[in-house]
């Protein structure tokens, strides 16, 4: 088998060709996955290494990827247990909608690689948890398929492409499908150098070398679930009616549409064609946050793309305080990147974030148990946030602020 073997070549490794029902982890098995780290370990056991690394890896030396998690270790919690928090309220209002928990699902491409119709499964899980799901432009399911699940709060990720007509088309489809917010990702104007994927021979379309193919053949549960999907896998939002373009051809089309010249003028144009809530994802610099307010943006997401784009970029948590100060309460500031515990979310909220997002953890949950796995991950976060708030003496999210924190290595908040 050549090094250009694609995922579709793996399907015949499982005997037969009839559809096989997706296997689910038992409730007892999920219960044993007592933390997000345990879910990640289970996903690593479940997935072929190139597929796991596709989600788990970052750009180049992965310094930003590691720093995203390490930054939380430099912030300590200062509890005030005598405040008394016998009951806790984890809810918040965001863009006029009440969320049950201060955590939503960030856009992650090709979720259907981890579980059949993975995006629809994750959207249902988010709705069950009382929070939002942000669909990726690179979903395997179409944005209309996700909307057809009838789930609650839905956001849609978009890029501003060189073909503005195609961008407008995506915006119009999101509007027609009832999406509540549009998330413009601004840090993907050219693709990052993801060296794990290069080392593994993984690409879009996914390709395995000989060793990767043999490794994939040992992942029977994943193969059973995916064997009828792999040959047909595509980027749902980029296919035309009746089109039979391969995922590789579509990936090439997507890459050719990326616009390194993205500017505030393009943001202004997008603001004119989308009347709903509009967020910018990929904000790290406080000046850019101030500009976002001036340009009529409704919210910003402090993010470095999970360390998958610019290696050496600031960790999201490191950048958060200055962005919060620059925005000065005028619009919500959200954050993603490295949030692996409920205590991480609490620290981000105390530093001024309105809400947190997770990407990789929900993919790990998908890989283990589909919708049930994502529900389990969100419930882990909910329980941990609730427990931390109880131990902190915080009854509501409004009780969390910088006075709840201590900074290791003389870390300081910006002065007024």
C-alpha positions as CSV (number, residue, x, y, z in Angstrom):
1,X,0.0,0.0,0.0
2,X,1.5,3.4,-1.0
3,X,2.0,6.4,1.2
4,X,-0.8,8.1,-0.6
5,X,-3.4,5.7,0.8
6,X,-6.5,7.6,1.8
7,X,-9.0,7.0,4.5
8,X,-11.3,5.4,2.0
9,X,-8.7,2.7,1.5
10,X,-9.2,1.6,5.1
11,X,-12.8,0.7,4.7
12,X,-12.1,-2.7,3.1
13,X,-10.0,-3.7,6.1
14,X,-13.3,-4.4,7.9
15,X,-15.0,-7.5,6.5
16,X,-18.2,-6.8,4.5
17,X,-19.8,-3.6,3.3
18,X,-23.2,-3.4,5.0
19,X,-23.8,-0.4,7.2
20,X,-22.9,-0.9,10.8
21,X,-24.6,0.9,13.7
22,X,-22.4,3.3,15.5
23,X,-21.3,1.6,18.8
24,X,-21.8,3.6,22.0
25,X,-19.9,3.4,25.2
26,X,-22.0,2.2,28.1
27,X,-23.0,4.6,30.9
28,X,-20.7,2.6,33.2
29,X,-17.8,3.1,30.8
30,X,-18.4,6.8,30.5
31,X,-18.6,7.1,34.3
32,X,-15.1,5.8,34.5
33,X,-13.9,8.7,32.3
34,X,-13.9,11.0,35.4
35,X,-12.0,13.9,33.8
36,X,-11.4,15.6,30.4
37,X,-7.9,14.1,30.6
38,X,-9.4,10.6,30.9
39,X,-11.7,11.3,27.9
40,X,-8.7,12.4,25.9
41,X,-6.8,9.2,26.9
42,X,-9.9,7.1,25.8
43,X,-10.0,9.0,22.5
44,X,-6.3,8.3,21.9
45,X,-7.0,4.5,22.4
46,X,-10.0,4.7,20.1
47,X,-8.6,6.7,17.1
48,X,-5.9,5.9,14.6
49,X,-2.9,8.0,15.6
50,X,-3.1,10.3,12.5
51,X,-6.7,11.0,13.2
52,X,-6.1,11.7,16.9
53,X,-3.1,13.9,16.1
54,X,-5.1,15.8,13.6
55,X,-7.3,17.1,16.5
56,X,-4.7,17.0,19.2
57,X,-1.7,18.7,17.5
58,X,-0.7,22.3,16.9
59,X,1.6,24.2,14.7
60,X,5.4,23.7,14.4
61,X,7.0,23.2,17.9
62,X,3.6,23.5,19.6
63,X,4.8,26.1,22.0
64,X,1.5,28.0,21.9
65,X,-0.5,24.8,22.2
66,X,1.3,23.9,25.4
67,X,1.3,27.4,26.7
68,X,-2.5,27.6,26.4
69,X,-2.8,25.0,29.2
70,X,0.3,26.0,31.2
71,X,-1.0,29.6,31.6
72,X,-3.7,28.4,33.9
73,X,-1.2,26.9,36.2
74,X,0.2,30.4,36.9
75,X,-3.2,31.7,38.3
76,X,-4.2,30.5,41.7
77,X,-7.7,30.7,43.2
78,X,-8.3,32.7,46.5
79,X,-11.5,31.2,48.0
80,X,-13.7,32.9,50.5
81,X,-15.7,30.0,51.8
82,X,-17.4,32.0,54.6
83,X,-19.4,33.8,51.9
84,X,-21.6,30.7,52.0
85,X,-22.6,29.2,48.6
86,X,-25.0,26.5,49.5
87,X,-26.6,26.8,46.0
88,X,-24.9,28.1,42.9
89,X,-26.3,29.6,39.7
90,X,-24.0,28.9,36.7
91,X,-26.3,30.6,34.2
92,X,-25.6,33.8,32.2
93,X,-27.2,36.0,29.6
94,X,-25.4,36.2,26.3
95,X,-26.7,38.2,23.4
96,X,-30.2,38.2,24.9
97,X,-30.2,34.4,25.5
98,X,-29.9,32.6,28.8
99,X,-27.2,29.9,28.9
100,X,-27.3,27.2,31.6
101,X,-23.5,27.1,31.8
102,X,-20.7,29.5,31.0
103,X,-19.3,27.2,28.4
104,X,-20.1,26.5,24.7
105,X,-18.7,24.5,21.8
106,X,-16.2,26.2,19.5
107,X,-16.1,25.5,15.7
108,X,-14.0,22.4,14.9
109,X,-13.6,21.2,11.3
110,X,-14.2,17.6,10.2
111,X,-16.0,16.5,13.4
112,X,-17.6,13.8,11.2
113,X,-14.2,12.2,11.0
114,X,-14.5,11.2,14.7
115,X,-18.1,10.0,14.7
116,X,-20.7,9.8,11.9
117,X,-22.5,13.1,11.5
118,X,-20.4,14.3,14.4
119,X,-21.5,17.9,14.1
120,X,-25.2,17.1,14.4
121,X,-24.4,14.9,17.4
122,X,-22.4,17.6,19.1
123,X,-25.1,20.2,18.4
124,X,-27.7,18.0,20.1
125,X,-25.4,17.5,23.1
126,X,-24.9,21.3,23.5
127,X,-28.6,21.9,23.4
128,X,-29.1,19.2,26.1
129,X,-26.6,21.1,28.2
130,X,-28.4,24.4,27.7
131,X,-25.6,26.1,25.7
132,X,-24.6,27.0,22.2
133,X,-23.0,25.1,19.4
134,X,-20.8,26.9,16.8
135,X,-20.8,25.1,13.5
136,X,-17.5,25.0,11.6
137,X,-17.4,26.2,8.0
138,X,-15.5,22.9,7.5
139,X,-18.1,20.6,8.9
140,X,-18.9,17.3,7.2
141,X,-22.6,18.0,7.8
142,X,-24.1,21.0,6.0
143,X,-25.1,23.9,8.1
144,X,-28.7,23.1,7.0
145,X,-28.3,19.5,8.3
146,X,-27.2,20.9,11.7
147,X,-30.1,23.3,11.8
148,X,-32.5,20.5,10.9
149,X,-31.6,18.8,14.2
150,X,-34.0,21.4,15.8
151,X,-31.5,22.1,18.5
152,X,-31.3,25.4,20.4
153,X,-28.7,28.1,20.2
154,X,-26.6,27.8,17.0
155,X,-23.8,29.9,15.8
156,X,-22.0,29.7,12.4
157,X,-18.3,30.2,11.7
158,X,-17.4,32.0,8.5
159,X,-14.4,33.3,6.7
160,X,-14.2,36.3,4.4
161,X,-13.0,34.8,1.2
162,X,-11.4,36.3,-1.9
163,X,-14.7,35.4,-3.5
164,X,-17.0,37.7,-1.6
165,X,-20.0,36.3,-3.4
166,X,-19.3,32.9,-1.8
167,X,-18.9,34.5,1.6
168,X,-22.3,36.2,1.1
169,X,-23.8,32.9,0.1
170,X,-22.7,31.3,3.3
171,X,-24.0,34.2,5.3
172,X,-27.4,34.0,3.5
173,X,-27.6,30.3,4.2
174,X,-26.9,30.8,7.9
175,X,-29.6,33.4,8.0
176,X,-32.1,31.3,6.2
177,X,-31.4,28.4,8.5
178,X,-32.0,30.4,11.7
179,X,-28.5,30.7,13.1
180,X,-28.3,33.1,16.0
181,X,-24.8,34.5,15.6
182,X,-22.0,34.6,13.0
183,X,-18.4,34.1,14.1
184,X,-15.8,35.5,11.8
185,X,-12.5,33.7,12.3
186,X,-9.7,36.1,11.5
187,X,-6.5,34.1,12.3
188,X,-6.8,31.5,9.5
189,X,-5.9,33.7,6.5
190,X,-3.4,31.1,5.5
191,X,-3.0,27.6,7.0
192,X,-0.6,27.0,9.9
193,X,2.3,24.5,9.6
194,X,1.0,21.5,11.5
195,X,3.9,19.2,11.7
196,X,2.3,16.3,13.4
197,X,0.1,15.9,10.3
198,X,3.2,16.1,8.1
199,X,5.0,13.5,10.2
200,X,1.9,11.2,10.1
201,X,1.3,11.6,6.4
202,X,-2.1,13.1,7.2
203,X,-3.6,15.6,4.8
204,X,-6.9,16.8,3.5
205,X,-7.9,14.4,2.1
206,X,-6.6,12.3,5.0
207,X,-3.7,10.1,4.0
208,X,-1.9,7.5,6.0
209,X,1.4,6.0,5.3
210,X,2.0,2.3,5.6
211,X,2.5,2.4,9.4
212,X,-0.6,4.7,9.8
213,X,-2.7,2.3,7.8
214,X,-1.7,-0.6,9.9
215,X,-2.3,1.3,13.1
216,X,-5.8,2.3,11.8
217,X,-6.6,-1.3,11.1
218,X,-6.3,-2.1,14.9
219,X,-9.0,0.5,15.7
220,X,-11.9,-1.8,15.0
221,X,-14.6,0.3,16.7
222,X,-13.7,3.4,14.8
223,X,-13.5,1.5,11.5
224,X,-16.8,-0.1,12.1
225,X,-18.5,3.2,12.6
226,X,-16.7,5.0,9.8
227,X,-16.2,2.4,7.1
228,X,-19.3,3.5,5.0
229,X,-18.6,7.2,5.6
230,X,-14.9,7.4,4.8
231,X,-15.2,7.0,1.0
232,X,-18.0,9.7,0.9
233,X,-16.5,12.1,3.4
234,X,-16.6,15.7,2.2
235,X,-16.9,19.3,3.4
236,X,-20.7,19.6,3.4
237,X,-20.9,23.4,3.1
238,X,-18.8,23.5,0.0
239,X,-20.5,21.0,-2.2
240,X,-23.0,22.0,-4.8
241,X,-26.2,20.1,-5.6
242,X,-25.3,17.1,-7.7
243,X,-21.6,17.8,-7.3
244,X,-19.2,14.8,-6.8
245,X,-16.0,16.7,-6.0
246,X,-13.7,14.8,-3.7
247,X,-12.8,16.1,-0.2
248,X,-9.3,16.8,-1.7
249,X,-10.7,19.0,-4.5
250,X,-12.9,20.8,-2.0
251,X,-10.0,21.4,0.4
252,X,-8.0,22.8,-2.5
253,X,-10.9,25.1,-3.3
254,X,-11.2,26.3,0.3
255,X,-7.4,27.0,0.6
256,X,-7.5,29.0,-2.7
257,X,-10.2,31.2,-1.3
258,X,-8.3,32.2,1.9
259,X,-7.5,35.9,1.8
260,X,-4.2,37.0,3.5
261,X,-5.3,40.6,2.8
262,X,-8.3,40.4,5.2
263,X,-8.8,43.9,6.7
264,X,-11.3,46.0,8.7
265,X,-12.9,47.1,5.5
266,X,-14.0,43.4,5.0
267,X,-15.3,43.3,8.6
268,X,-17.3,46.4,7.9
269,X,-18.7,44.8,4.7
270,X,-19.7,41.6,6.7
271,X,-21.4,43.8,9.3
272,X,-23.6,45.3,6.6
273,X,-24.8,41.9,5.3
274,X,-25.4,40.2,8.7
275,X,-27.8,41.9,11.0
276,X,-27.5,39.5,13.9
277,X,-24.8,39.1,16.5
278,X,-21.4,39.2,14.9
279,X,-18.3,38.0,16.8
280,X,-14.6,38.1,15.8
281,X,-12.6,35.0,16.8
282,X,-8.9,35.2,17.0
283,X,-8.4,38.4,18.9
284,X,-5.2,38.6,21.0
285,X,-4.1,42.2,20.8
286,X,-6.0,44.9,22.9
287,X,-5.8,47.4,20.1
288,X,-7.7,45.0,17.8
289,X,-10.3,44.5,20.5
290,X,-10.8,48.3,20.8
291,X,-11.1,48.5,17.0
292,X,-13.7,45.7,17.1
293,X,-15.9,47.8,19.3
294,X,-15.5,50.8,17.0
295,X,-16.5,48.7,14.0
296,X,-19.8,47.6,15.6
297,X,-18.8,44.1,16.5
298,X,-21.0,42.4,19.1
299,X,-18.4,40.2,20.8
300,X,-14.8,39.0,20.6
301,X,-13.3,35.6,21.2
302,X,-9.8,35.7,22.6
303,X,-8.2,32.8,20.8
304,X,-5.1,31.6,19.0
305,X,-6.8,28.9,17.1
306,X,-5.8,26.3,19.7
307,X,-2.2,26.8,18.9
308,X,-2.8,25.5,15.3
309,X,-1.9,28.6,13.4
310,X,0.9,31.0,14.6
311,X,3.3,29.1,16.9
312,X,4.7,31.5,19.4
313,X,1.5,33.5,19.7
314,X,0.4,34.5,23.2
315,X,-1.7,32.0,25.2
316,X,-5.3,33.0,25.2
317,X,-5.3,33.4,29.0
318,X,-2.2,35.6,28.9
319,X,-3.9,37.9,26.3
320,X,-7.3,37.9,28.1
321,X,-6.8,40.7,30.8
322,X,-5.6,43.3,28.3
323,X,-8.4,42.6,25.9
324,X,-11.0,42.8,28.7
325,X,-9.5,46.1,29.8
326,X,-9.6,47.5,26.2
327,X,-13.2,46.5,25.7
328,X,-14.2,47.9,29.1
329,X,-17.5,46.1,29.4
330,X,-18.9,47.5,26.1
331,X,-19.2,44.0,24.5
332,X,-18.8,40.4,25.8
333,X,-15.3,38.9,25.7
334,X,-15.2,35.1,25.2
335,X,-12.2,32.9,25.4
336,X,-11.0,29.5,24.1
337,X,-7.8,27.6,24.3
338,X,-6.4,25.2,26.9
339,X,-9.6,25.0,29.1
340,X,-9.3,21.5,30.5
341,X,-10.9,21.8,33.9
342,X,-13.8,23.6,35.4
343,X,-11.3,25.5,37.5
344,X,-9.7,26.8,34.3
345,X,-13.1,28.2,33.2
346,X,-13.6,29.8,36.6
347,X,-10.2,31.5,36.3
348,X,-11.0,32.9,32.9
349,X,-14.4,34.1,34.1
350,X,-12.7,35.8,37.1
351,X,-10.3,37.5,34.7
352,X,-13.3,39.0,32.9
353,X,-14.4,36.5,30.3
354,X,-18.1,36.4,29.7
355,X,-18.1,32.8,28.6
356,X,-15.6,30.0,27.6
357,X,-15.5,27.7,24.6
358,X,-14.0,24.2,24.1
359,X,-12.8,22.6,20.9
360,X,-10.7,19.5,21.3
361,X,-12.5,18.1,24.4
362,X,-15.8,17.8,22.6
363,X,-14.0,16.0,19.7
364,X,-12.5,13.6,22.2
365,X,-16.0,13.0,23.6
366,X,-17.3,12.4,20.1
367,X,-14.6,9.9,19.4
368,X,-15.5,7.9,22.5
369,X,-19.2,7.9,22.4
370,X,-20.7,10.3,19.9
371,X,-23.5,12.5,21.3
372,X,-23.3,10.7,24.7
373,X,-19.6,11.4,24.8
374,X,-20.0,15.2,24.2
375,X,-22.8,15.3,26.8
376,X,-20.5,13.6,29.2
377,X,-17.7,16.1,28.6
378,X,-20.1,19.1,29.1
379,X,-21.4,17.5,32.3
380,X,-17.9,17.1,33.6
381,X,-17.2,20.8,33.1
382,X,-20.6,21.7,34.6
383,X,-19.9,19.6,37.7
384,X,-16.4,21.0,38.1
385,X,-17.4,24.6,37.7
386,X,-20.2,24.1,40.2
387,X,-17.8,22.4,42.7
388,X,-15.1,25.1,42.3
389,X,-17.7,27.9,42.8
390,X,-19.0,26.1,46.0
391,X,-15.4,25.9,47.4
392,X,-14.7,29.5,46.3
393,X,-17.8,30.8,48.1
394,X,-19.3,32.1,44.8
395,X,-23.0,31.8,44.4
396,X,-23.2,33.3,40.9
397,X,-20.8,34.1,38.1
398,X,-21.0,37.7,39.2
399,X,-19.2,36.8,42.4
400,X,-16.1,35.9,40.3
401,X,-13.5,38.7,39.8
402,X,-9.8,39.5,39.9
403,X,-10.0,39.6,43.7
404,X,-10.6,35.8,43.6
405,X,-7.2,35.2,42.1
406,X,-3.5,35.3,43.0
407,X,-0.8,35.4,40.3
408,X,2.3,33.2,40.3
409,X,5.6,34.7,39.1
410,X,4.4,38.2,39.8
411,X,1.8,38.1,37.0
412,X,-0.2,41.4,37.0
413,X,-3.4,42.7,35.6
414,X,-3.3,45.9,33.5
415,X,-3.6,49.1,35.5
416,X,-6.7,51.3,35.0
